[in-house]
Amino acid sequence: MRIDELCINTIRFLAVDAVQKANSGHPGMPMGDAAMAYVLWNKFLKHNPKNPLWMNRDRFVLSAGHGSMLLYSLLHLTGYPLSLKDIKNFRQWGSKTPG
């Protein structure tokens, strides 16, 4: 399996697992849009996980709240300060990943 496929499938499984654990949410958008988001995030968007407030970064706007696990997965996998524990606390009160 190529690294791209592995990354895309990891995004999908993180989303499914988090939604299942929370017993709340919708995994359809993260599963269906994982490949598109992976390509945008890694090939086109300018961003820097070491400097998330970089003024010249591109913005990824995801207006569908039910797809928030897609964004959380991308942030986690690309080195932003979002741990696997944060992902596991998806949709929990006071978490960094409220959904």
Beta strands, then each sheet from edge to edge (+ up, - down):
end
